Amino acid sequence: MHHIMFATDDYYADVNSLEEDGVPVMLSGELQATEFQLFDSRATLGTIVELARGDALIPDETIVVED
């Protein structure tokens, strides 16, 4: 499993809590109307944790992923 995403009731408080606990931020950004941060919690939880806030992502049919 690569990561688990959580949509939180208080995004900024939860982000601050993980940062204060020393969990490193791997990536942060915005995609469409969603703000997110991925935290490297592999040492303690065995996976990456993503916190997100905003609207659901709309599939982009212009992106083609080839096997």
Rosetta constraint file for C-alpha pairs under 8 A:
AtomPair CA 1 CA 47 HARMONIC 7.00 0.50
AtomPair CA 2 CA 47 HARMONIC 6.35 0.50
AtomPair CA 2 CA 48 HARMONIC 6.49 0.50
AtomPair CA 3 CA 47 HARMONIC 5.53 0.50
AtomPair CA 3 CA 48 HARMONIC 4.45 0.50
AtomPair CA 3 CA 49 HARMONIC 5.62 0.50
AtomPair CA 3 CA 50 HARMONIC 6.86 0.50
AtomPair CA 4 CA 47 HARMONIC 7.38 0.50
AtomPair CA 4 CA 48 HARMONIC 6.44 0.50
AtomPair CA 4 CA 49 HARMONIC 5.17 0.50
AtomPair CA 4 CA 50 HARMONIC 5.98 0.50
AtomPair CA 5 CA 49 HARMONIC 6.05 0.50
AtomPair CA 5 CA 50 HARMONIC 4.44 0.50
AtomPair CA 5 CA 51 HARMONIC 5.82 0.50
AtomPair CA 5 CA 52 HARMONIC 7.04 0.50
AtomPair CA 6 CA 49 HARMONIC 7.61 0.50
AtomPair CA 6 CA 50 HARMONIC 6.10 0.50
AtomPair CA 6 CA 51 HARMONIC 5.03 0.50
AtomPair CA 6 CA 52 HARMONIC 6.23 0.50
AtomPair CA 7 CA 11 HARMONIC 7.61 0.50
AtomPair CA 7 CA 51 HARMONIC 5.97 0.50
AtomPair CA 7 CA 52 HARMONIC 5.00 0.50
AtomPair CA 7 CA 53 HARMONIC 5.78 0.50
AtomPair CA 8 CA 14 HARMONIC 7.44 0.50
AtomPair CA 8 CA 51 HARMONIC 6.91 0.50
AtomPair CA 8 CA 52 HARMONIC 6.88 0.50
AtomPair CA 8 CA 53 HARMONIC 6.86 0.50
AtomPair CA 10 CA 14 HARMONIC 6.22 0.50
AtomPair CA 11 CA 15 HARMONIC 6.10 0.50
AtomPair CA 11 CA 51 HARMONIC 7.01 0.50
AtomPair CA 11 CA 52 HARMONIC 6.88 0.50
AtomPair CA 11 CA 53 HARMONIC 6.32 0.50
AtomPair CA 12 CA 16 HARMONIC 6.07 0.50
AtomPair CA 13 CA 17 HARMONIC 6.10 0.50
AtomPair CA 14 CA 18 HARMONIC 6.37 0.50
AtomPair CA 14 CA 51 HARMONIC 7.91 0.50
AtomPair CA 15 CA 19 HARMONIC 6.24 0.50
AtomPair CA 15 CA 37 HARMONIC 7.74 0.50
AtomPair CA 15 CA 51 HARMONIC 7.20 0.50
AtomPair CA 16 CA 20 HARMONIC 5.96 0.50
AtomPair CA 17 CA 21 HARMONIC 6.18 0.50
AtomPair CA 18 CA 22 HARMONIC 6.48 0.50
AtomPair CA 18 CA 23 HARMONIC 5.51 0.50
AtomPair CA 18 CA 39 HARMONIC 7.94 0.50
AtomPair CA 19 CA 23 HARMONIC 5.48 0.50
AtomPair CA 19 CA 24 HARMONIC 6.77 0.50
AtomPair CA 19 CA 25 HARMONIC 7.55 0.50
AtomPair CA 23 CA 39 HARMONIC 6.26 0.50
AtomPair CA 23 CA 40 HARMONIC 6.30 0.50
AtomPair CA 23 CA 41 HARMONIC 6.21 0.50
AtomPair CA 24 CA 39 HARMONIC 5.62 0.50
AtomPair CA 24 CA 40 HARMONIC 5.48 0.50
AtomPair CA 24 CA 41 HARMONIC 7.54 0.50
AtomPair CA 25 CA 37 HARMONIC 6.88 0.50
AtomPair CA 25 CA 38 HARMONIC 5.92 0.50
AtomPair CA 25 CA 39 HARMONIC 4.48 0.50
AtomPair CA 25 CA 40 HARMONIC 6.22 0.50
AtomPair CA 26 CA 37 HARMONIC 7.53 0.50
AtomPair CA 26 CA 38 HARMONIC 5.46 0.50
AtomPair CA 26 CA 39 HARMONIC 5.40 0.50
AtomPair CA 26 CA 40 HARMONIC 5.95 0.50
AtomPair CA 27 CA 37 HARMONIC 5.71 0.50
AtomPair CA 27 CA 38 HARMONIC 5.18 0.50
AtomPair CA 27 CA 39 HARMONIC 7.28 0.50
AtomPair CA 28 CA 35 HARMONIC 7.76 0.50
AtomPair CA 28 CA 36 HARMONIC 5.60 0.50
AtomPair CA 28 CA 37 HARMONIC 4.13 0.50
AtomPair CA 28 CA 38 HARMONIC 6.21 0.50
AtomPair CA 29 CA 35 HARMONIC 5.88 0.50
AtomPair CA 29 CA 36 HARMONIC 5.61 0.50
AtomPair CA 29 CA 37 HARMONIC 6.60 0.50
AtomPair CA 30 CA 34 HARMONIC 5.49 0.50
AtomPair CA 30 CA 35 HARMONIC 4.37 0.50
AtomPair CA 30 CA 36 HARMONIC 6.17 0.50
AtomPair CA 31 CA 35 HARMONIC 6.57 0.50
AtomPair CA 31 CA 57 HARMONIC 7.76 0.50
AtomPair CA 32 CA 57 HARMONIC 6.68 0.50
AtomPair CA 32 CA 58 HARMONIC 7.82 0.50
AtomPair CA 33 CA 54 HARMONIC 5.69 0.50
AtomPair CA 33 CA 55 HARMONIC 5.57 0.50
AtomPair CA 33 CA 56 HARMONIC 7.70 0.50
AtomPair CA 33 CA 57 HARMONIC 7.42 0.50
AtomPair CA 34 CA 52 HARMONIC 6.70 0.50
AtomPair CA 34 CA 53 HARMONIC 5.64 0.50
AtomPair CA 34 CA 54 HARMONIC 4.34 0.50
AtomPair CA 34 CA 55 HARMONIC 5.69 0.50
AtomPair CA 34 CA 56 HARMONIC 7.17 0.50
AtomPair CA 34 CA 57 HARMONIC 7.20 0.50
AtomPair CA 35 CA 52 HARMONIC 5.65 0.50
AtomPair CA 35 CA 53 HARMONIC 5.41 0.50
AtomPair CA 35 CA 54 HARMONIC 6.30 0.50
AtomPair CA 36 CA 50 HARMONIC 6.80 0.50
AtomPair CA 36 CA 51 HARMONIC 5.59 0.50
AtomPair CA 36 CA 52 HARMONIC 4.28 0.50
AtomPair CA 36 CA 53 HARMONIC 6.52 0.50
AtomPair CA 37 CA 50 HARMONIC 5.60 0.50
AtomPair CA 37 CA 51 HARMONIC 5.48 0.50
AtomPair CA 37 CA 52 HARMONIC 6.65 0.50
AtomPair CA 38 CA 48 HARMONIC 6.70 0.50
AtomPair CA 38 CA 49 HARMONIC 5.70 0.50
AtomPair CA 38 CA 50 HARMONIC 4.27 0.50
AtomPair CA 38 CA 51 HARMONIC 6.54 0.50
AtomPair CA 39 CA 48 HARMONIC 5.78 0.50
AtomPair CA 39 CA 49 HARMONIC 5.21 0.50
AtomPair CA 39 CA 50 HARMONIC 6.16 0.50
AtomPair CA 40 CA 47 HARMONIC 7.37 0.50
AtomPair CA 40 CA 48 HARMONIC 5.07 0.50
AtomPair CA 40 CA 49 HARMONIC 6.76 0.50
AtomPair CA 41 CA 45 HARMONIC 5.59 0.50
AtomPair CA 41 CA 46 HARMONIC 6.62 0.50
AtomPair CA 41 CA 47 HARMONIC 5.87 0.50
AtomPair CA 41 CA 48 HARMONIC 5.17 0.50
AtomPair CA 41 CA 49 HARMONIC 6.32 0.50
AtomPair CA 42 CA 46 HARMONIC 3.96 0.50
AtomPair CA 42 CA 47 HARMONIC 4.38 0.50
AtomPair CA 42 CA 48 HARMONIC 5.72 0.50
AtomPair CA 43 CA 47 HARMONIC 7.90 0.50
